[in-house]
Protein backbone atom coordinates (compact mmCIF):
# COMPACT_ATOMS: atom_id res chain seq x y z
CA UNK A 1 0.00 0.00 0.00
CA UNK A 2 2.82 2.36 0.93
CA UNK A 3 4.60 1.60 -2.33
CA UNK A 4 1.43 2.38 -4.29
CA UNK A 5 0.98 5.68 -2.44
CA UNK A 6 4.63 6.48 -3.06
CA UNK A 7 4.19 5.85 -6.80
CA UNK A 8 1.06 8.03 -6.92
CA UNK A 9 2.84 10.80 -5.06
CA UNK A 10 5.82 10.66 -7.37
CA UNK A 11 3.55 10.80 -10.41
CA UNK A 12 1.77 13.84 -9.00
CA UNK A 13 5.09 15.58 -8.35
CA UNK A 14 6.48 14.81 -11.79
CA UNK A 15 3.24 15.92 -13.44
CA UNK A 16 3.31 19.18 -11.48
CA UNK A 17 6.87 19.87 -12.54
CA UNK A 18 6.05 19.04 -16.16
CA UNK A 19 3.02 21.39 -16.16
CA UNK A 20 5.11 24.11 -14.57
CA UNK A 21 7.76 23.73 -17.29
CA UNK A 22 5.16 23.92 -20.06
CA UNK A 23 3.43 27.00 -18.64
CA UNK A 24 6.67 28.80 -17.91
CA UNK A 25 8.10 27.97 -21.31
CA UNK A 26 5.10 29.43 -23.16
CA UNK A 27 5.21 32.54 -21.01
CA UNK A 28 8.93 33.02 -21.46
CA UNK A 29 8.70 32.34 -25.18
CA UNK A 30 6.14 35.14 -25.61
CA UNK A 31 8.38 37.60 -23.78
CA UNK A 32 11.68 36.52 -25.36
CA UNK A 33 10.68 35.81 -28.96
CA UNK A 34 11.90 39.17 -30.18
CA UNK A 35 15.25 38.79 -28.48
CA UNK A 36 15.80 35.30 -29.91
CA UNK A 37 15.57 36.60 -33.51
CA UNK A 38 17.81 39.67 -33.54
CA UNK A 39 17.98 40.26 -37.30
CA UNK A 40 16.35 39.98 -40.70
CA UNK A 41 12.80 40.77 -39.66
CA UNK A 42 10.45 43.70 -39.66
CA UNK A 43 10.16 45.33 -36.27
CA UNK A 44 6.88 46.96 -35.30
CA UNK A 45 8.34 48.29 -32.09
CA UNK A 46 9.88 51.72 -32.73
CA UNK A 47 12.60 50.90 -30.21
CA UNK A 48 13.85 48.09 -32.48
CA UNK A 49 12.98 49.62 -35.84
CA UNK A 50 16.64 49.54 -36.85
CA UNK A 51 16.21 45.80 -37.46
CA UNK A 52 14.32 46.61 -40.65
CA UNK A 53 17.66 47.40 -42.28
CA UNK A 54 19.66 44.85 -40.33
CA UNK A 55 20.45 41.73 -42.40
CA UNK A 56 21.62 38.63 -40.59
CA UNK A 57 25.36 38.12 -40.21
CA UNK A 58 27.65 35.75 -38.33
CA UNK A 59 27.45 38.11 -35.39
CA UNK A 60 23.68 37.55 -35.21
CA UNK A 61 24.18 33.78 -35.10
CA UNK A 62 26.29 34.23 -32.00
CA UNK A 63 23.86 36.65 -30.37
CA UNK A 64 20.98 34.34 -31.23
CA UNK A 65 22.77 31.42 -29.54
CA UNK A 66 23.42 33.67 -26.57
CA UNK A 67 19.73 34.53 -26.32
CA UNK A 68 18.67 30.87 -26.50
CA UNK A 69 21.25 29.81 -23.90
CA UNK A 70 20.24 32.60 -21.52
CA UNK A 71 16.55 31.85 -22.00
CA UNK A 72 17.05 28.11 -21.42
CA UNK A 73 19.32 28.68 -18.44
CA UNK A 74 16.74 30.86 -16.73
CA UNK A 75 13.98 28.30 -17.33
CA UNK A 76 16.03 25.36 -16.06
CA UNK A 77 17.20 27.18 -12.96
CA UNK A 78 13.64 28.14 -12.04
CA UNK A 79 12.43 24.61 -12.75
CA UNK A 80 15.29 23.19 -10.66
CA UNK A 81 14.39 25.43 -7.73
CA UNK A 82 10.75 24.41 -8.07
CA UNK A 83 11.74 20.73 -8.15
CA UNK A 84 13.87 21.12 -5.02
CA UNK A 85 10.95 22.81 -3.30
CA UNK A 86 8.58 20.00 -4.32
CA UNK A 87 11.09 17.40 -3.11
CA UNK A 88 11.21 19.17 0.23
CA UNK A 89 7.41 19.12 0.44
CA UNK A 90 7.44 15.39 -0.35
CA UNK A 91 9.95 14.81 2.42
CA UNK A 92 7.87 16.78 4.91
CA UNK A 93 4.56 15.03 4.10
CA UNK A 94 6.11 11.57 3.97
CA UNK A 95 5.02 11.09 7.61
CA UNK A 96 8.01 8.85 8.34
CA UNK A 97 7.49 6.57 5.33
CA UNK A 98 11.00 5.41 4.47
CA UNK A 99 10.31 4.81 0.80
CA UNK A 100 8.67 8.22 0.33
CA UNK A 101 11.50 9.91 2.21
CA UNK A 102 14.06 8.14 0.05
CA UNK A 103 12.18 9.17 -3.09
CA UNK A 104 12.12 12.79 -1.89
CA UNK A 105 15.84 12.70 -1.16
CA UNK A 106 16.61 11.33 -4.60
CA UNK A 107 14.32 13.93 -6.14
CA UNK A 108 16.21 16.74 -4.38
CA UNK A 109 19.59 15.24 -5.28
CA UNK A 110 18.69 14.89 -8.93
CA UNK A 111 17.40 18.47 -8.98
CA UNK A 112 20.62 19.76 -7.43
CA UNK A 113 22.65 17.76 -9.93
CA UNK A 114 20.59 19.23 -12.76
CA UNK A 115 21.04 22.81 -11.56
CA UNK A 116 24.79 22.25 -11.14
CA UNK A 117 25.07 20.75 -14.64
CA UNK A 118 23.08 23.62 -16.17
CA UNK A 119 25.20 26.27 -14.43
CA UNK A 120 28.43 24.46 -15.32
CA UNK A 121 27.42 24.10 -18.96
CA UNK A 122 26.35 27.73 -19.08
CA UNK A 123 29.68 28.82 -17.61
CA UNK A 124 31.63 26.85 -20.22
CA UNK A 125 29.55 28.10 -23.13
CA UNK A 126 29.48 31.64 -21.78
CA UNK A 127 33.28 31.72 -21.49
CA UNK A 128 33.72 30.26 -24.97
CA UNK A 129 31.32 32.74 -26.55
CA UNK A 130 32.93 35.60 -24.67
CA UNK A 131 36.28 34.64 -26.19
CA UNK A 132 34.66 34.63 -29.63
CA UNK A 133 33.07 38.00 -28.94
CA UNK A 134 36.45 39.60 -28.38
CA UNK A 135 37.64 38.50 -31.82
CA UNK A 136 37.62 41.59 -34.05
CA UNK A 137 37.26 39.46 -37.17
CA UNK A 138 33.66 38.70 -36.27
CA UNK A 139 32.71 42.36 -36.56
CA UNK A 140 30.98 42.45 -33.20
CA UNK A 141 33.09 45.25 -31.86
CA UNK A 142 32.46 44.70 -28.16
CA UNK A 143 34.37 42.99 -25.40
CA UNK A 144 31.52 41.49 -23.38
CA UNK A 145 29.18 38.55 -23.93
CA UNK A 146 26.16 40.58 -22.79
CA UNK A 147 27.08 43.70 -24.75
CA UNK A 148 26.69 42.57 -28.35
CA UNK A 149 25.48 45.13 -30.89
CA UNK A 150 25.31 43.57 -34.34
CA UNK A 151 24.51 46.62 -36.42
CA UNK A 152 25.34 46.66 -40.13
CA UNK A 153 28.45 48.51 -41.26
CA UNK A 154 27.81 52.21 -41.06
CA UNK A 155 24.62 51.87 -39.01
CA UNK A 156 24.70 52.63 -35.33
CA UNK A 157 21.85 53.02 -32.89
CA UNK A 158 20.66 56.61 -32.82
CA UNK A 159 21.93 58.53 -29.85
CA UNK A 160 19.34 60.96 -28.56
CA UNK A 161 20.71 64.45 -28.19
CA UNK A 162 18.99 67.15 -26.23
CA UNK A 163 17.47 69.88 -28.33
CA UNK A 164 19.52 73.05 -28.17
CA UNK A 165 18.06 75.74 -26.03
CA UNK A 166 16.42 78.45 -28.11
CA UNK A 167 18.59 81.51 -28.51
CA UNK A 168 16.73 84.49 -27.12
CA UNK A 169 16.30 87.38 -29.50
CA UNK A 170 18.27 90.27 -28.08
CA UNK A 171 16.06 93.18 -27.28
CA UNK A 172 16.99 96.51 -25.79
CA UNK A 173 15.50 96.56 -22.28
CA UNK A 174 13.22 99.44 -21.45
CA UNK A 175 14.78 102.11 -19.25
CA UNK A 176 14.58 101.29 -15.55
CA UNK A 177 13.53 104.93 -15.18
CA UNK A 178 13.24 107.67 -17.81
CA UNK A 179 16.22 109.75 -18.84
CA UNK A 180 16.33 112.61 -16.38
CA UNK A 181 17.17 115.60 -18.51
CA UNK A 182 19.41 117.32 -20.99
CA UNK A 183 23.19 117.22 -20.84
CA UNK A 184 23.38 120.55 -19.04
CA UNK A 185 20.60 119.74 -16.60
CA UNK A 186 22.30 116.52 -15.52
CA UNK A 187 25.68 118.25 -15.24
CA UNK A 188 24.13 120.92 -13.05
CA UNK A 189 22.52 118.25 -10.85
CA UNK A 190 25.83 116.40 -10.37
CA UNK A 191 27.60 119.67 -9.61
CA UNK A 192 25.04 120.53 -6.97
CA UNK A 193 25.78 117.18 -5.29
CA UNK A 194 29.55 117.72 -5.36
CA UNK A 195 30.12 115.11 -8.10
CA UNK A 196 32.68 116.01 -10.77
CA UNK A 197 32.82 115.09 -14.47
CA UNK A 198 36.30 114.78 -15.97
CA UNK A 199 35.58 116.09 -19.49
CA UNK A 200 33.37 118.44 -21.44
CA UNK A 201 30.38 117.05 -23.39
CA UNK A 202 31.05 115.33 -26.70
CA UNK A 203 30.64 117.07 -30.02
CA UNK A 204 28.55 115.22 -32.65
CA UNK A 205 30.46 112.08 -33.67
CA UNK A 206 33.08 112.51 -30.95
CA UNK A 207 33.75 109.53 -28.64
CA UNK A 208 37.24 110.24 -27.26
CA UNK A 209 38.30 112.99 -24.85
CA UNK A 210 34.74 113.83 -23.85
CA UNK A 211 32.08 112.65 -21.42
CA UNK A 212 28.29 112.75 -21.85
CA UNK A 213 25.84 112.38 -18.99
CA UNK A 214 22.66 113.62 -20.64
CA UNK A 215 21.74 110.12 -21.87
CA UNK A 216 21.97 108.49 -18.44
CA UNK A 217 18.87 106.90 -16.92
CA UNK A 218 17.52 108.52 -13.79
CA UNK A 219 18.21 105.25 -11.91
CA UNK A 220 21.88 105.55 -12.89
CA UNK A 221 22.07 109.19 -11.89
CA UNK A 222 20.34 108.47 -8.58
CA UNK A 223 22.73 105.54 -7.98
CA UNK A 224 25.79 107.78 -8.35
CA UNK A 225 24.23 110.38 -6.05
CA UNK A 226 23.37 107.71 -3.45
CA UNK A 227 26.98 106.44 -3.51
CA UNK A 228 28.21 110.00 -3.02
CA UNK A 229 25.81 110.51 -0.09
CA UNK A 230 26.99 107.27 1.53
CA UNK A 231 30.64 108.19 1.08
CA UNK A 232 30.96 112.01 0.86
CA UNK A 233 34.73 111.80 1.26
CA UNK A 234 35.09 109.45 -1.76
CA UNK A 235 35.60 112.38 -4.18
CA UNK A 236 33.56 110.79 -6.97
CA UNK A 237 34.57 111.77 -10.49
CA UNK A 238 32.60 110.52 -13.50
CA UNK A 239 35.05 109.52 -16.24
CA UNK A 240 32.59 107.80 -18.60
CA UNK A 241 28.91 108.24 -19.29
CA UNK A 242 26.50 107.75 -22.17
CA UNK A 243 28.89 108.75 -24.97
CA UNK A 244 29.76 106.30 -27.74
CA UNK A 245 32.91 104.23 -27.99
CA UNK A 246 32.16 101.88 -25.10
CA UNK A 247 31.33 98.16 -25.39
CA UNK A 248 27.82 97.71 -26.82
CA UNK A 249 25.00 95.74 -25.23
CA UNK A 250 21.57 95.96 -23.69
CA UNK A 251 23.05 97.11 -20.40
CA UNK A 252 25.77 99.50 -21.53
CA UNK A 253 26.95 103.07 -21.43
CA UNK A 254 25.05 104.08 -24.56
CA UNK A 255 21.75 102.71 -23.18
CA UNK A 256 22.23 104.78 -20.01
CA UNK A 257 22.79 101.95 -17.54
CA UNK A 258 26.54 102.44 -16.94
CA UNK A 259 28.97 105.05 -15.70
CA UNK A 260 32.73 104.96 -15.11
CA UNK A 261 34.05 106.34 -11.83
CA UNK A 262 37.68 107.36 -11.37
CA UNK A 263 39.77 105.34 -8.94
CA UNK A 264 40.97 106.69 -5.61
CA UNK A 265 41.95 104.93 -2.40
CA UNK A 266 38.93 106.13 -0.42
CA UNK A 267 36.39 105.07 -3.02
CA UNK A 268 38.21 101.78 -3.63
CA UNK A 269 38.24 100.98 0.07
CA UNK A 270 34.58 101.88 0.51
CA UNK A 271 33.37 99.63 -2.31
CA UNK A 272 35.56 96.63 -1.46
CA UNK A 273 34.71 96.88 2.24
CA UNK A 274 30.96 97.50 2.12
CA UNK A 275 29.88 95.55 -0.96
CA UNK A 276 29.92 91.80 -1.60
CA UNK A 277 32.60 90.30 -3.82
CA UNK A 278 30.76 88.16 -6.40
CA UNK A 279 33.54 86.89 -8.64
CA UNK A 280 35.79 87.85 -11.51
CA UNK A 281 34.52 88.98 -14.88
CA UNK A 282 35.79 87.35 -18.08
CA UNK A 283 38.24 90.22 -18.61
CA UNK A 284 39.68 89.74 -15.11
CA UNK A 285 37.82 92.63 -13.45
CA UNK A 286 36.83 91.88 -9.84
CA UNK A 287 33.11 92.48 -9.28
CA UNK A 288 31.28 93.74 -6.19
CA UNK A 289 27.52 93.99 -5.63
CA UNK A 290 25.74 96.49 -3.37
CA UNK A 291 22.47 95.91 -1.49
CA UNK A 292 20.46 97.09 -4.49
CA UNK A 293 21.99 94.54 -6.87
CA UNK A 294 24.12 97.13 -8.70
CA UNK A 295 27.49 95.83 -9.97
CA UNK A 296 30.86 97.56 -9.53
CA UNK A 297 33.66 96.09 -11.69
CA UNK A 298 37.23 97.17 -10.91
CA UNK A 299 38.94 97.81 -14.25
CA UNK A 300 42.50 99.05 -14.75
CA UNK A 301 41.86 102.77 -14.30
CA UNK A 302 38.22 103.12 -13.23
CA UNK A 303 35.18 101.46 -11.67
CA UNK A 304 32.77 100.24 -14.35
CA UNK A 305 29.39 100.58 -12.61
CA UNK A 306 26.08 99.14 -13.90
CA UNK A 307 22.89 100.29 -12.20
CA UNK A 308 19.68 98.24 -12.43
CA UNK A 309 21.34 95.72 -14.77
CA UNK A 310 19.07 92.83 -13.74
C-alpha positions as CSV (number, residue, x, y, z in Angstrom):
1,X,0.0,0.0,0.0
2,X,2.8,2.4,0.9
3,X,4.6,1.6,-2.3
4,X,1.4,2.4,-4.3
5,X,1.0,5.7,-2.4
6,X,4.6,6.5,-3.1
7,X,4.2,5.8,-6.8
8,X,1.1,8.0,-6.9
9,X,2.8,10.8,-5.1
10,X,5.8,10.7,-7.4
11,X,3.6,10.8,-10.4
12,X,1.8,13.8,-9.0
13,X,5.1,15.6,-8.4
14,X,6.5,14.8,-11.8
15,X,3.2,15.9,-13.4
16,X,3.3,19.2,-11.5
17,X,6.9,19.9,-12.5
18,X,6.0,19.0,-16.2
19,X,3.0,21.4,-16.2
20,X,5.1,24.1,-14.6
21,X,7.8,23.7,-17.3
22,X,5.2,23.9,-20.1
23,X,3.4,27.0,-18.6
24,X,6.7,28.8,-17.9
25,X,8.1,28.0,-21.3
26,X,5.1,29.4,-23.2
27,X,5.2,32.5,-21.0
28,X,8.9,33.0,-21.5
29,X,8.7,32.3,-25.2
30,X,6.1,35.1,-25.6
31,X,8.4,37.6,-23.8
32,X,11.7,36.5,-25.4
33,X,10.7,35.8,-29.0
34,X,11.9,39.2,-30.2
35,X,15.3,38.8,-28.5
36,X,15.8,35.3,-29.9
37,X,15.6,36.6,-33.5
38,X,17.8,39.7,-33.5
39,X,18.0,40.3,-37.3
40,X,16.4,40.0,-40.7
41,X,12.8,40.8,-39.7
42,X,10.4,43.7,-39.7
43,X,10.2,45.3,-36.3
44,X,6.9,47.0,-35.3
45,X,8.3,48.3,-32.1
46,X,9.9,51.7,-32.7
47,X,12.6,50.9,-30.2
48,X,13.9,48.1,-32.5
49,X,13.0,49.6,-35.8
50,X,16.6,49.5,-36.9
51,X,16.2,45.8,-37.5
52,X,14.3,46.6,-40.6
53,X,17.7,47.4,-42.3
54,X,19.7,44.9,-40.3
55,X,20.5,41.7,-42.4
56,X,21.6,38.6,-40.6
57,X,25.4,38.1,-40.2
58,X,27.6,35.8,-38.3
59,X,27.5,38.1,-35.4
60,X,23.7,37.5,-35.2
61,X,24.2,33.8,-35.1
62,X,26.3,34.2,-32.0
63,X,23.9,36.6,-30.4
64,X,21.0,34.3,-31.2
65,X,22.8,31.4,-29.5
66,X,23.4,33.7,-26.6
67,X,19.7,34.5,-26.3
68,X,18.7,30.9,-26.5
69,X,21.2,29.8,-23.9
70,X,20.2,32.6,-21.5
71,X,16.6,31.8,-22.0
72,X,17.0,28.1,-21.4
73,X,19.3,28.7,-18.4
74,X,16.7,30.9,-16.7
75,X,14.0,28.3,-17.3
76,X,16.0,25.4,-16.1
77,X,17.2,27.2,-13.0
78,X,13.6,28.1,-12.0
79,X,12.4,24.6,-12.8
80,X,15.3,23.2,-10.7
81,X,14.4,25.4,-7.7
82,X,10.8,24.4,-8.1
83,X,11.7,20.7,-8.2
84,X,13.9,21.1,-5.0
85,X,11.0,22.8,-3.3
86,X,8.6,20.0,-4.3
87,X,11.1,17.4,-3.1
88,X,11.2,19.2,0.2
89,X,7.4,19.1,0.4
90,X,7.4,15.4,-0.4
91,X,10.0,14.8,2.4
92,X,7.9,16.8,4.9
93,X,4.6,15.0,4.1
94,X,6.1,11.6,4.0
95,X,5.0,11.1,7.6
96,X,8.0,8.8,8.3
97,X,7.5,6.6,5.3
98,X,11.0,5.4,4.5
99,X,10.3,4.8,0.8
100,X,8.7,8.2,0.3
101,X,11.5,9.9,2.2
102,X,14.1,8.1,0.1
103,X,12.2,9.2,-3.1
104,X,12.1,12.8,-1.9
105,X,15.8,12.7,-1.2
106,X,16.6,11.3,-4.6
107,X,14.3,13.9,-6.1
108,X,16.2,16.7,-4.4
109,X,19.6,15.2,-5.3
110,X,18.7,14.9,-8.9
111,X,17.4,18.5,-9.0
112,X,20.6,19.8,-7.4
113,X,22.6,17.8,-9.9
114,X,20.6,19.2,-12.8
115,X,21.0,22.8,-11.6
116,X,24.8,22.3,-11.1
117,X,25.1,20.7,-14.6
118,X,23.1,23.6,-16.2
119,X,25.2,26.3,-14.4
120,X,28.4,24.5,-15.3
121,X,27.4,24.1,-19.0
122,X,26.3,27.7,-19.1
123,X,29.7,28.8,-17.6
124,X,31.6,26.8,-20.2
125,X,29.5,28.1,-23.1
126,X,29.5,31.6,-21.8
127,X,33.3,31.7,-21.5
128,X,33.7,30.3,-25.0
129,X,31.3,32.7,-26.6
130,X,32.9,35.6,-24.7
131,X,36.3,34.6,-26.2
132,X,34.7,34.6,-29.6
133,X,33.1,38.0,-28.9
134,X,36.5,39.6,-28.4
135,X,37.6,38.5,-31.8
136,X,37.6,41.6,-34.0
137,X,37.3,39.5,-37.2
138,X,33.7,38.7,-36.3
139,X,32.7,42.4,-36.6
140,X,31.0,42.4,-33.2
141,X,33.1,45.3,-31.9
142,X,32.5,44.7,-28.2
143,X,34.4,43.0,-25.4
144,X,31.5,41.5,-23.4
145,X,29.2,38.6,-23.9
146,X,26.2,40.6,-22.8
147,X,27.1,43.7,-24.7
148,X,26.7,42.6,-28.3
149,X,25.5,45.1,-30.9
150,X,25.3,43.6,-34.3
151,X,24.5,46.6,-36.4
152,X,25.3,46.7,-40.1
153,X,28.4,48.5,-41.3
154,X,27.8,52.2,-41.1
155,X,24.6,51.9,-39.0
156,X,24.7,52.6,-35.3
157,X,21.9,53.0,-32.9
158,X,20.7,56.6,-32.8
159,X,21.9,58.5,-29.8
160,X,19.3,61.0,-28.6
161,X,20.7,64.5,-28.2
162,X,19.0,67.2,-26.2
163,X,17.5,69.9,-28.3
164,X,19.5,73.1,-28.2
165,X,18.1,75.7,-26.0
166,X,16.4,78.5,-28.1
167,X,18.6,81.5,-28.5
168,X,16.7,84.5,-27.1
169,X,16.3,87.4,-29.5
170,X,18.3,90.3,-28.1
171,X,16.1,93.2,-27.3
172,X,17.0,96.5,-25.8
173,X,15.5,96.6,-22.3
174,X,13.2,99.4,-21.5
175,X,14.8,102.1,-19.2
176,X,14.6,101.3,-15.6
177,X,13.5,104.9,-15.2
178,X,13.2,107.7,-17.8
179,X,16.2,109.8,-18.8
180,X,16.3,112.6,-16.4
181,X,17.2,115.6,-18.5
182,X,19.4,117.3,-21.0
183,X,23.2,117.2,-20.8
184,X,23.4,120.6,-19.0
185,X,20.6,119.7,-16.6
186,X,22.3,116.5,-15.5
187,X,25.7,118.3,-15.2
188,X,24.1,120.9,-13.1
189,X,22.5,118.2,-10.8
190,X,25.8,116.4,-10.4
191,X,27.6,119.7,-9.6
192,X,25.0,120.5,-7.0
193,X,25.8,117.2,-5.3
194,X,29.5,117.7,-5.4
195,X,30.1,115.1,-8.1
196,X,32.7,116.0,-10.8
197,X,32.8,115.1,-14.5
198,X,36.3,114.8,-16.0
199,X,35.6,116.1,-19.5
200,X,33.4,118.4,-21.4
201,X,30.4,117.1,-23.4
202,X,31.0,115.3,-26.7
203,X,30.6,117.1,-30.0
204,X,28.5,115.2,-32.7
205,X,30.5,112.1,-33.7
206,X,33.1,112.5,-30.9
207,X,33.8,109.5,-28.6
208,X,37.2,110.2,-27.3
209,X,38.3,113.0,-24.9
210,X,34.7,113.8,-23.9
211,X,32.1,112.6,-21.4
212,X,28.3,112.7,-21.8
213,X,25.8,112.4,-19.0
214,X,22.7,113.6,-20.6
215,X,21.7,110.1,-21.9
216,X,22.0,108.5,-18.4
217,X,18.9,106.9,-16.9
218,X,17.5,108.5,-13.8
219,X,18.2,105.2,-11.9
220,X,21.9,105.5,-12.9
221,X,22.1,109.2,-11.9
222,X,20.3,108.5,-8.6
223,X,22.7,105.5,-8.0
224,X,25.8,107.8,-8.3
225,X,24.2,110.4,-6.0
226,X,23.4,107.7,-3.5
227,X,27.0,106.4,-3.5
228,X,28.2,110.0,-3.0
229,X,25.8,110.5,-0.1
230,X,27.0,107.3,1.5
231,X,30.6,108.2,1.1
232,X,31.0,112.0,0.9
233,X,34.7,111.8,1.3
234,X,35.1,109.5,-1.8
235,X,35.6,112.4,-4.2
236,X,33.6,110.8,-7.0
237,X,34.6,111.8,-10.5
238,X,32.6,110.5,-13.5
239,X,35.1,109.5,-16.2
240,X,32.6,107.8,-18.6
241,X,28.9,108.2,-19.3
242,X,26.5,107.7,-22.2
243,X,28.9,108.7,-25.0
244,X,29.8,106.3,-27.7
245,X,32.9,104.2,-28.0
246,X,32.2,101.9,-25.1
247,X,31.3,98.2,-25.4
248,X,27.8,97.7,-26.8
249,X,25.0,95.7,-25.2
250,X,21.6,96.0,-23.7
251,X,23.0,97.1,-20.4
252,X,25.8,99.5,-21.5
253,X,26.9,103.1,-21.4
254,X,25.0,104.1,-24.6
255,X,21.7,102.7,-23.2
256,X,22.2,104.8,-20.0
257,X,22.8,101.9,-17.5
258,X,26.5,102.4,-16.9
259,X,29.0,105.0,-15.7
260,X,32.7,105.0,-15.1
261,X,34.1,106.3,-11.8
262,X,37.7,107.4,-11.4
263,X,39.8,105.3,-8.9
264,X,41.0,106.7,-5.6
265,X,42.0,104.9,-2.4
266,X,38.9,106.1,-0.4
267,X,36.4,105.1,-3.0
268,X,38.2,101.8,-3.6
269,X,38.2,101.0,0.1
270,X,34.6,101.9,0.5
271,X,33.4,99.6,-2.3
272,X,35.6,96.6,-1.5
273,X,34.7,96.9,2.2
274,X,31.0,97.5,2.1
275,X,29.9,95.6,-1.0
276,X,29.9,91.8,-1.6
277,X,32.6,90.3,-3.8
278,X,30.8,88.2,-6.4
279,X,33.5,86.9,-8.6
280,X,35.8,87.9,-11.5
281,X,34.5,89.0,-14.9
282,X,35.8,87.4,-18.1
283,X,38.2,90.2,-18.6
284,X,39.7,89.7,-15.1
285,X,37.8,92.6,-13.4
286,X,36.8,91.9,-9.8
287,X,33.1,92.5,-9.3
288,X,31.3,93.7,-6.2
289,X,27.5,94.0,-5.6
290,X,25.7,96.5,-3.4
291,X,22.5,95.9,-1.5
292,X,20.5,97.1,-4.5
293,X,22.0,94.5,-6.9
294,X,24.1,97.1,-8.7
295,X,27.5,95.8,-10.0
296,X,30.9,97.6,-9.5
297,X,33.7,96.1,-11.7
298,X,37.2,97.2,-10.9
299,X,38.9,97.8,-14.3
300,X,42.5,99.0,-14.8
301,X,41.9,102.8,-14.3
302,X,38.2,103.1,-13.2
303,X,35.2,101.5,-11.7
304,X,32.8,100.2,-14.3
305,X,29.4,100.6,-12.6
306,X,26.1,99.1,-13.9
307,X,22.9,100.3,-12.2
308,X,19.7,98.2,-12.4
309,X,21.3,95.7,-14.8
310,X,19.1,92.8,-13.7
